[in-house]
Amino acid sequence: MVATDAPSAQDSTPETAVEPAAPVYGVRERLSLWAGQHAHELTMVVPFAWLLFLPLAWTLALLPLPASLAALVAAGVAAWPLVAAVRLGRGVVRALFALVWLAVAASAGPDGVVLAGGVAGWWWWSSAWWRARRVLPVEHSAAPPAPEAPPAQPDLTPELDPEAEARARQAQEIRHLQELFTQRLSAPGKALAGTALTRPEPIAAGYRAEIHAVPGEKTFKELLAQGGKFASAYETTTQLAVLEQVAYGNDSRVMATWLRDDTLAQVRRFEDVQPRIQPDGRAHIGYFYDLQPAHWSFFTASGGVRHGIFSGDSDMGKSRSVESLTALAHQSEYLVPVIIDPQGGSMPVWNDVLRSALGEDEAYEELCLWDYVLRKQVQHIARVPWVDEDGDERRGKNCLLPGDPDLGGMPGVLLIFEEAPELLMHEVHGKRAVAKLSGGAKTWRKGGGGIIVVAQAPDSRELGGSVTLRAQLQKNACALRTTTPGAAYQMGIPHDPSTLPPYFKDGTPAQGLAYLNGVDQRATMMRWLYLAKPKLIARQPAGAQLHPITLGFMHDYLDSKKGRATQRTAGSGQTPMTAGDAKAAVLDALTAAGRPLEVGEVMQAVLQARPTAPPGEVLSALNRLSEDGRVWRSTSGGAETFTSVATVTTVTQ
């Protein structure tokens, strides 16, 4: 447990260590320190303060005042405990009982039934108060009986109650946390001066409480900025003493957590958890510091596919974290991932499995293709006819919800831009790529297109100077460790990722440790699930295929590009592809692959060999070869695949 050792003599008795002639603390500070050291005793005498209402009621009853006026004065006196209870959110019932009783006693006299009711109510509440806050003594075992004692003699040694010992230890740890807060943080002149700490409550990983500032004096951002001093006060690190914004939206409060162990040092594997993208678009991607699951939102019903951004220094786990997202999309029936890597080679396991564009030139061409396709899909979705739940015929939807049956189960497309600055800052393609990607970030989601941008720093320079692009990517923001202070503030994260440690306390690299801002609305420290063997996930059949409408728009773009290429090479003597050429190209692609290929894979292989090949002719050739028996058509994992008969025959022999 963080800082649970007994306080030293210097901490526990500061007033006896200072000579009266040269005091170190002022009167207010001494009182504050004394109150912190005797917090438990003061808590146990709180019920006796309510007995002051008894002489007050007698005094009001004896004064020559009308009964109604006496009751009104009594209610006014007892109103302040009720107001305080309402602000704290607890003790409202007892404060209300005290107000009503005092008003009745002041008007009718505190005797008879009124007196008995007041005493009974006080005793009921006091018993509950003391029972909830008592510290049970720990019984210690006596020495074992001597060996020469008669065997038949019963052992009368009292048994140690483990539960009582645990409660006593827990109470001691809680008192120690409160005392250190009072002495080192909330005292005048300290980092959190004027704040109050609620009673720490045990959680699975340690303890948790809230820090309340005076409303109007401090904001949660100012409190979070003292996270380093908060950890220092408990002689630990910011990984074990954590400040976080409260979940219910009070800007004058933060949540404080003390952890026993470095909970995120353990590597948790993707394969062990087996996460999947849920129908609402969320997926489990890792764990927060308190071992609560962290999620990534791939899409929402109201907004369509969502964008995201990763930042962090090299060797901090950016690519491995993005690889987990790629695996989730690959296994999902809702999304088709596409790798666009202008640097080339960031995720080699996936380059041979997914549609990929490597190098600056290919990356820019792929960006142009998807800019065309997704804009066409936006227009298609805006005109598609459908029937709502009331049976009314409608036309057009505002965005694509992946898997929507009204759109034929069309999946979304997740475009993953690895090392995006290599493209966005390119001397030839940079400005045009920034313009297309910035425009796409605003419109592609309606057509089912999501963008994941991976960069070392999220400043506008790395993103080609586009503030619009950066703003559109903040729906999911992940900031791994960086040496650039203040980088995460540009991503909407209230923490500085430069403060994340490069190593855990056990000496292992802190790869995947990050601040996450997204659907969980926590904006706090977490660690990603990592793939033990990415190739095993990559070899699994894809959960979704590009929709025929999407493929059609891709063919339209390639046909238009082919038309431009034909015009450029009209005088070179090149002849257009014939039906026989198309069949030969398809057979060559299947033979070279040596395994069953899906339609999209066949198309990609043929177009790589023959960039000007008409996509429609390639599909026709594939169907004719299947009818002729030269290509076998089969279904694998729900997807239609094609295999060359010659390849199967060779393997069989």
C-alpha positions in Angstrom: 0.0 0.0 0.0 1.3 3.5 -0.8 2.6 5.3 2.3 1.0 3.1 4.9 3.9 3.0 7.3 3.3 4.5 10.7 4.0 8.2 10.7 7.4 9.3 12.1 7.8 11.2 15.3 8.4 14.4 13.3 5.1 13.9 11.5 3.0 12.8 14.5 4.1 15.4 17.1 5.1 18.6 15.3 4.1 20.9 18.1 6.4 19.2 20.7 9.4 19.4 18.3 9.3 23.2 18.1 10.4 25.5 20.9 7.6 27.9 22.0 10.1 30.8 21.7 10.6 30.2 17.9 7.4 28.6 16.6 7.4 27.3 13.0 3.6 27.0 12.6 1.0 29.6 13.2 -2.1 29.1 15.3 -4.3 28.0 12.4 -1.8 25.6 11.1 -1.2 24.1 14.6 -5.0 23.6 15.0 -5.2 22.0 11.6 -2.3 19.7 12.4 -3.8 18.8 15.8 -7.2 18.1 14.1 -5.5 15.8 11.6 -3.7 13.8 14.3 -6.8 13.4 16.4 -9.3 12.9 13.5 -10.6 9.6 14.8 -11.2 11.0 18.3 -13.0 14.0 17.0 -15.1 11.8 14.8 -16.2 9.7 17.8 -17.4 12.8 19.8 -19.4 14.3 17.0 -22.8 12.9 18.4 -22.4 14.7 21.7 -22.5 18.0 19.8 -26.1 17.3 19.0 -26.9 17.3 22.8 -26.5 21.1 22.7 -29.9 21.2 21.1 -31.5 20.1 24.4 -30.6 23.2 26.5 -31.3 25.4 23.5 -34.8 24.0 23.3 -35.4 24.6 27.1 -34.1 28.2 26.7 -36.5 28.9 23.8 -39.4 27.3 25.6 -38.9 29.4 28.8 -38.6 32.7 26.9 -41.8 34.7 26.7 -42.2 34.1 23.0 -45.2 32.9 21.0 -45.0 29.2 20.2 -44.8 29.8 16.5 -42.0 32.4 16.8 -40.0 30.0 19.1 -40.4 27.2 16.6 -39.3 29.5 13.8 -36.2 30.6 15.7 -35.3 27.0 16.5 -35.7 26.0 12.9 -33.5 28.8 11.8 -30.8 27.7 14.3 -31.0 24.1 13.1 -31.0 25.0 9.4 -27.2 25.2 9.0 -26.6 21.5 9.7 -29.3 20.6 7.2 -27.7 22.8 4.5 -24.3 21.3 5.2 -25.7 17.8 5.0 -27.3 18.5 1.7 -24.0 19.8 0.3 -22.1 16.8 1.4 -24.8 14.4 0.2 -25.1 12.5 3.4 -26.6 12.8 6.9 -29.7 14.6 5.5 -32.2 12.4 7.4 -30.6 13.0 10.9 -30.2 16.8 10.2 -33.9 17.0 9.1 -34.9 15.1 12.3 -33.0 17.5 14.5 -34.6 20.5 12.9 -38.1 19.1 13.3 -37.5 18.0 16.9 -36.0 21.3 17.9 -38.9 23.3 16.4 -41.4 21.1 18.3 -39.5 21.2 21.5 -39.1 25.0 21.4 -42.8 25.5 21.0 -44.2 22.7 23.2 -41.4 22.3 25.7 -38.7 19.5 25.8 -40.3 17.2 28.2 -42.5 14.1 28.2 -43.0 12.4 24.9 -41.0 15.1 23.1 -38.0 14.6 25.3 -38.2 10.8 25.0 -38.4 11.0 21.3 -35.4 13.3 21.0 -33.3 11.1 23.3 -34.3 7.9 21.4 -33.5 9.5 18.1 -30.2 10.7 19.3 -29.3 7.3 20.7 -30.3 5.5 17.5 -28.2 7.8 15.4 -25.2 7.8 17.8 -25.1 4.0 18.0 -25.1 3.7 14.2 -22.4 6.4 14.0 -20.1 4.8 16.6 -20.7 1.3 15.2 -19.7 2.3 11.7 -16.5 4.1 12.8 -15.2 2.0 15.6 -11.8 0.4 15.4 -11.9 -3.1 16.9 -8.9 -4.2 18.9 -6.7 -6.9 17.4 -6.4 -9.9 19.7 -2.9 -11.4 19.6 -2.2 -15.1 20.2 -0.3 -16.1 23.3 2.7 -18.4 23.1 2.0 -22.0 22.3 1.7 -24.4 25.2 4.9 -26.0 26.5 5.8 -29.4 25.0 5.5 -31.0 28.4 1.9 -29.9 28.9 -0.5 -32.8 29.2 -1.9 -33.7 25.7 -5.4 -33.9 27.0 -5.4 -30.3 28.4 -7.6 -28.1 26.2 -5.9 -25.1 24.5 -7.6 -22.0 25.9 -5.6 -19.5 23.8 -8.1 -17.1 22.2 -8.1 -17.4 18.4 -7.1 -14.4 16.3 -9.9 -13.0 14.3 -8.6 -12.4 10.7 -11.5 -10.1 9.9 -10.9 -8.0 12.9 -7.2 -7.8 12.2 -8.0 -6.7 8.6 -10.5 -4.1 9.7 -8.0 -2.7 12.2 -5.2 -2.6 9.6 -7.6 -0.9 7.1 -8.7 1.7 9.7 -5.0 2.4 10.5 -4.2 2.9 6.8 -7.1 5.2 6.3 -6.2 7.3 9.3 -2.6 7.5 8.0 -3.8 8.7 4.5 -6.0 11.4 6.1 -3.2 12.5 8.4 -0.7 12.9 5.6 -3.2 14.8 3.5 -3.9 17.2 6.4 -0.2 17.8 7.3 1.4 17.9 3.8 -1.3 19.0 1.4 -4.3 20.8 2.8 -2.6 22.9 5.5 -2.1 26.6 4.7 0.6 27.3 2.2 0.6 23.7 0.9 -0.2 22.5 -2.6 -3.9 21.8 -1.9 -4.5 24.4 0.8 -8.1 24.8 1.8 -9.3 21.5 0.3 -11.0 18.7 2.2 -10.6 14.9 1.8 -13.5 12.6 2.1 -13.1 9.4 4.0 -11.0 7.0 1.8 -12.9 3.8 0.9 -11.3 0.5 0.0 -11.3 -0.7 -3.6 -9.8 -3.8 -5.2 -6.5 -2.2 -5.9 -6.2 0.1 -2.9 -8.2 3.1 -1.6 -10.2 5.9 -3.2 -11.6 9.2 -1.9 -12.5 12.6 -3.3 -10.8 16.0 -2.8 -13.2 18.9 -2.5 -12.1 22.4 -3.1 -14.1 25.5 -2.1 -16.4 26.1 -5.1 -15.2 29.1 -7.0 -11.7 29.0 -5.7 -10.1 26.1 -7.6 -11.0 24.1 -10.7 -10.4 20.4 -11.3 -7.6 21.3 -13.8 -5.8 23.3 -11.1 -6.2 20.3 -8.7 -4.9 17.8 -11.4 -1.9 20.0 -12.0 -0.8 19.2 -8.4 -0.6 15.5 -9.2 3.1 15.4 -8.7 3.0 17.0 -5.3 0.1 14.7 -4.3 2.3 11.7 -5.1 5.3 13.3 -3.4 3.3 13.8 -0.2 2.8 10.1 0.0 6.4 9.4 -0.9 5.5 7.5 -4.1 5.0 8.0 -7.9 2.1 9.3 -10.0 1.5 5.7 -11.1 0.5 4.7 -7.5 -1.1 8.0 -6.3 -3.4 9.2 -9.0 -5.7 12.2 -9.4 -8.6 12.1 -11.8 -11.6 14.2 -12.6 -14.8 13.0 -11.0 -17.3 11.3 -13.2 -20.4 13.3 -12.2 -19.2 16.7 -13.6 -18.3 18.8 -10.5 -15.4 21.0 -11.6 -14.4 21.8 -8.0 -13.6 18.1 -7.1 -11.2 15.4 -8.2 -11.0 11.7 -7.4 -7.9 10.5 -5.5 -6.7 6.9 -5.7 -3.9 5.2 -3.8 -2.7 1.9 -5.3 -1.0 -0.9 -3.5 0.9 -2.2 -6.5 1.9 -1.1 -10.0 -1.2 -2.5 -11.6 -0.2 -1.7 -15.2 3.2 -3.3 -15.1 1.7 -6.7 -16.0 1.4 -7.3 -19.8 -2.2 -8.4 -20.6 -2.6 -10.2 -23.9 -5.3 -9.6 -26.5 -5.6 -13.4 -27.0 -6.4 -14.0 -23.3 -9.2 -11.4 -23.2 -10.6 -12.1 -26.7 -12.2 -8.7 -27.2 -14.6 -7.9 -30.1 -16.3 -4.8 -31.5 -19.8 -4.8 -30.0 -23.0 -3.8 -31.9 -22.8 -0.3 -30.3 -19.3 0.2 -31.8 -17.3 -0.1 -28.6 -14.5 -2.6 -28.0 -12.3 -3.5 -25.0 -8.8 -2.3 -25.8 -7.0 -2.3 -22.4 -7.2 -1.4 -18.7 -7.1 1.8 -16.7 -4.9 2.0 -13.6 -7.7 0.8 -11.4 -8.1 -2.3 -13.6 -11.4 -1.0 -15.0 -11.7 -1.9 -18.8 -10.8 0.8 -21.3 -12.7 1.1 -24.6 -12.4 2.5 -28.1 -15.4 3.7 -30.0 -15.2 2.6 -33.6 -18.7 4.0 -34.5 -21.9 5.2 -33.0 -25.6 5.0 -34.1 -25.9 8.7 -34.4 -22.6 9.8 -35.8 -21.3 6.9 -37.9 -17.7 5.7 -38.0 -15.5 7.7 -35.6 -11.9 8.9 -36.2 -8.9 8.8 -33.9 -5.3 9.8 -33.3 -2.3 8.3 -31.7 0.8 10.2 -30.6 4.0 9.1 -28.8 7.7 8.7 -29.2 9.4 5.8 -30.9 9.6 2.6 -29.0 6.6 3.6 -26.8 4.2 1.1 -28.4 2.3 3.1 -31.0 2.4 0.5 -33.8 1.6 -2.4 -31.4 -1.4 -0.4 -30.0 -2.6 0.3 -33.5 -2.1 -3.4 -34.3 -4.6 -4.2 -31.6 -7.2 -1.9 -33.3 -6.3 -3.5 -36.6 -7.0 -7.0 -35.2 -10.3 -5.9 -33.8 -11.4 -4.4 -37.2 -10.1 -7.5 -39.0 -12.2 -9.9 -36.9 -15.3 -7.7 -36.9 -18.3 -8.0 -39.2 -18.6 -4.2 -39.1 -15.3 -2.8 -40.5 -12.7 -3.5 -43.2 -9.3 -2.2 -42.3 -7.0 -0.6 -44.9 -3.3 0.1 -44.2 -1.8 3.3 -45.6 1.8 3.5 -44.6 3.9 6.1 -46.5 7.0 5.1 -44.5 6.5 1.4 -45.4 7.0 -1.6 -43.1 5.4 -0.4 -39.8 3.1 -3.4 -39.6 4.6 -6.0 -42.0 2.4 -8.9 -40.7 -0.7 -7.1 -42.0 0.7 -5.8 -45.3 0.2 -9.2 -47.1 -3.3 -9.7 -45.6 -5.1 -6.4 -45.8 -5.4 -3.9 -48.6 -2.2 -1.9 -48.1 -0.4 1.0 -49.7 3.3 1.4 -48.9 5.5 4.3 -49.7 4.5 8.0 -50.3 3.4 7.5 -53.9 1.2 4.5 -53.2 -0.2 6.1 -50.1 -1.3 9.3 -52.0 -2.9 7.2 -54.7 -4.8 5.2 -52.1 -5.9 8.4 -50.4 -7.2 9.7 -53.7 -9.1 6.4 -54.4 -10.8 6.4 -51.0 -11.6 10.1 -51.2 -13.5 9.4 -54.4 -15.2 6.2 -53.1 -16.3 7.6 -49.8 -17.7 10.8 -51.3 -19.7 8.6 -53.7 -21.0 6.5 -50.8 -22.1 9.6 -49.0 -24.2 10.5 -52.0 -25.6 7.0 -52.3 -26.5 6.8 -48.6 -28.2 10.2 -48.8 -30.6 8.7 -51.5 -31.1 5.1 -50.4 -34.8 4.1 -49.9 -35.8 2.4 -46.7 -38.7 1.8 -44.4 -38.7 3.0 -40.8 -40.1 1.3 -37.7 -43.6 2.8 -38.3 -43.8 1.3 -41.8 -43.3 4.6 -43.5 -41.2 4.7 -46.7 -38.2 7.0 -46.3 -35.4 8.1 -48.5 -31.8 8.7 -47.4 -29.9 8.4 -44.1 -27.6 10.9 -42.5 -24.7 8.4 -42.1 -23.7 4.8 -42.5 -24.2 2.6 -39.4 -21.9 -0.3 -40.2 -24.0 -3.5 -40.8 -27.2 -1.5 -41.3 -29.7 -4.0 -42.9 -31.4 -1.1 -44.8 -28.0 -0.7 -46.6 -27.5 -4.3 -47.3 -25.2 -4.8 -44.3 -22.6 -2.5 -45.7 -19.5 -2.5 -43.5 -17.5 0.6 -42.8 -13.9 1.2 -43.9 -11.2 2.0 -41.4 -8.2 3.8 -43.0 -5.1 3.5 -40.8 -2.5 6.1 -41.6 0.8 4.8 -40.1 3.4 7.6 -39.7 1.0 10.0 -41.4 3.4 13.0 -41.3 5.5 11.3 -43.9 2.7 11.8 -46.4 1.2 15.1 -45.0 4.6 16.8 -45.0 5.8 15.3 -48.3 7.3 17.9 -50.7 5.3 16.7 -53.7 2.0 15.2 -52.3 1.9 16.9 -48.9 -0.5 19.9 -49.6 -2.9 17.9 -51.7 -2.9 15.0 -49.2 -3.7 17.5 -46.3 -6.5 19.0 -48.2 -8.1 15.6 -49.0 -7.6 14.2 -45.6 -8.9 17.3 -43.8 -12.0 17.3 -46.0 -12.5 13.6 -45.6 -12.3 13.9 -41.8 -15.4 16.1 -42.0 -17.4 14.1 -44.5 -16.2 10.5 -44.9 -17.8 9.3 -41.6 -21.2 9.8 -43.3 -20.2 7.3 -46.0 -18.7 4.8 -43.5 -15.1 6.0 -43.6 -13.1 6.2 -40.4 -9.6 7.7 -40.1 -6.8 6.6 -37.6 -3.8 8.9 -37.8 -0.5 7.9 -36.1 2.1 10.6 -35.5 4.9 11.3 -33.0 3.4 14.7 -32.0 -0.1 16.0 -32.6 0.8 19.6 -33.3 -0.5 21.2 -36.5 3.0 21.0 -38.1 3.0 17.2 -38.0 -0.5 17.2 -39.5 0.5 19.5 -42.4 -0.7 22.7 -40.6 -4.3 21.6 -40.5 -6.0 22.5 -37.2 -9.3 21.2 -38.7 -7.8 17.8 -39.1 -6.5 17.7 -35.6 -9.9 18.8 -34.2 -11.8 16.1 -36.1 -9.5 13.3 -34.8 -10.0 14.0 -31.1 -13.1 11.8 -30.6 -10.6 9.0 -29.8 -7.3 10.3 -28.6 -4.4 8.2 -27.3 -1.2 9.9 -26.0 1.7 7.5 -25.3 4.8 8.8 -23.6 6.5 11.7 -25.5 9.4 14.1 -24.7 7.4 17.0 -26.0 5.7 18.7 -23.0 2.2 19.9 -23.6 1.6 17.7 -26.7 -1.5 16.0 -25.2 -3.3 19.3 -24.5 -3.7 19.7 -28.3 -5.6 16.4 -28.2 -8.0 17.4 -25.5 -6.3 15.4 -22.7 -5.8 17.2 -19.4 -2.6 15.4 -18.6 1.0 15.8 -19.9 2.2 12.5 -21.4 5.9 13.6 -21.0 5.3 12.7 -17.3 4.6 9.1 -18.1 7.6 6.9 -17.0 9.7 5.1 -19.7 10.0 2.1 -17.4 7.9 0.5 -14.7 9.2 0.0 -11.2 10.2 -3.6 -12.1 12.5 -2.3 -14.9 10.3 -3.4 -17.8 9.6 -0.9 -20.6 6.4 1.0 -20.3 5.2 0.3 -23.8 1.5 0.8 -24.3 1.2 3.0 -21.2 -0.9 6.0 -22.3 -3.5 8.6 -21.5 -6.8 7.8 -23.2 -9.6 10.3 -24.0 -12.7 8.7 -25.5 -16.0 7.0 -24.9 -15.1 6.1 -21.2 -14.8 9.9 -20.5 -12.0 9.3 -18.0 -8.9 10.9 -19.7 -6.6 9.0 -17.4 -3.7 6.5 -17.4 -4.3 3.1 -19.1 -2.3 0.3 -20.8 -3.2 -1.4 -24.1 -3.8 -5.1 -24.7 -1.0 -6.5 -26.8 -1.1 -9.3 -29.4 1.2 -12.2 -28.5 1.3 -13.4 -32.1 -0.2 -11.0 -34.5 0.3 -13.4 -37.5 -2.2 -15.8 -36.0 -4.9 -13.2 -36.0 -3.9 -11.9 -39.4 -4.3 -15.4 -40.9 -7.9 -15.7 -39.7 -10.6 -15.1 -42.3 -11.7 -11.4 -42.4 -14.9 -10.7 -40.6 -16.2 -8.4 -43.3 -15.7 -7.8 -47.0 -16.0 -4.7 -49.1 -19.6 -4.2 -50.2 -20.4 -4.7 -53.9 -21.4 -1.0 -54.0 -18.0 0.0 -52.6 -16.2 -2.2 -55.1 -18.3 -0.7 -57.8 -17.2 2.8 -56.9 -13.6 1.6 -56.7 -13.9 0.2 -60.2 -15.4 3.5 -61.4 -12.4 5.3 -60.1 -9.9 2.8 -61.6 -11.7 2.9 -64.9 -11.5 6.7 -65.0 -7.8 6.5 -64.1 -7.3 3.8 -66.8 -8.9 6.1 -69.3 -6.5 8.8 -68.5 -3.6 6.3 -68.7 -4.9 5.1 -72.1 -4.9 8.6 -73.4 -1.3 9.1 -72.3 -0.1 5.8 -73.9 -2.3 6.0 -77.1 0.7 6.5 -79.3 2.9 3.9 -77.7 1.5 0.9 -79.6 0.0 -0.8 -76.4 -3.1 -2.9 -77.1 -6.0 -3.1 -74.7 -6.5 -6.3 -72.5 -8.5 -9.0 -74.3 -10.8 -11.6 -72.6 -8.0 -14.1 -73.0 -5.5 -11.8 -71.4 -7.9 -11.3 -68.4 -8.2 -15.0 -67.9 -4.4 -15.5 -68.1 -3.9 -12.7 -65.6 -6.4 -14.2 -63.1 -4.8 -17.7 -63.4 -1.4 -16.2 -62.9 -2.6 -14.4 -59.8 -4.1 -17.5 -58.3 -1.1 -19.7 -59.1 1.3 -17.2 -57.7 -0.7 -17.0 -54.4 -0.8 -20.7 -53.9 -3.8 -20.4 -51.7 -7.5 -19.5 -52.0 -8.1 -15.8 -52.7 -11.2 -13.7 -52.2 -12.5 -11.5 -55.0 -10.9 -8.4 -53.6 -7.5 -10.2 -53.3 -7.7 -11.4 -56.9 -8.6 -7.9 -58.1 -5.7 -6.4 -56.2 -3.2 -9.0 -57.5 -4.2 -8.5 -61.1 -4.2 -4.7 -60.9 -0.7 -4.8 -59.4 0.5 -6.8 -62.4 -1.6 -4.9 -64.9 -2.6 -1.5 -63.6 -4.7 -0.7 -66.8 -6.7 -3.9 -66.6 -10.5 -3.2 -66.7 -11.9 -4.4 -63.3 -15.1 -5.5 -64.9 -13.2 -7.7 -67.4 -11.3 -9.3 -64.5 -14.5 -10.2 -62.7 -16.0 -11.6 -65.9 -12.8 -13.7 -66.5 -13.0 -15.0 -62.9 -16.6 -16.1 -63.4 -15.9 -17.7 -66.8 -13.0 -19.6 -65.4 -15.2 -20.9 -62.6 -17.8 -22.0 -65.1 -15.2 -23.8 -67.2 -13.9 -25.7 -64.2 -10.4 -24.2 -64.3 -11.0 -22.3 -61.1 -12.7 -23.8 -58.0 -15.2 -21.6 -56.1 -15.7 -22.3 -52.4 -16.7 -20.7 -49.1 -14.3 -20.2 -46.3 -15.3 -18.4 -43.0 -18.4 -17.0 -44.7 -16.4 -15.5 -47.6 -16.4 -16.7 -51.2 -12.9 -17.8 -52.3 -11.3 -19.0 -55.6 -8.5 -21.5 -56.2 -6.7 -22.5 -59.3 -7.4 -26.2 -60.2 -3.8 -26.5 -61.4 -2.5 -25.4 -58.0 -4.7 -27.9 -56.1 -3.6 -30.7 -58.5 0.0 -29.9 -57.9 -0.3 -29.9 -54.2 -2.2 -33.2 -54.3 0.5 -34.9 -56.3 
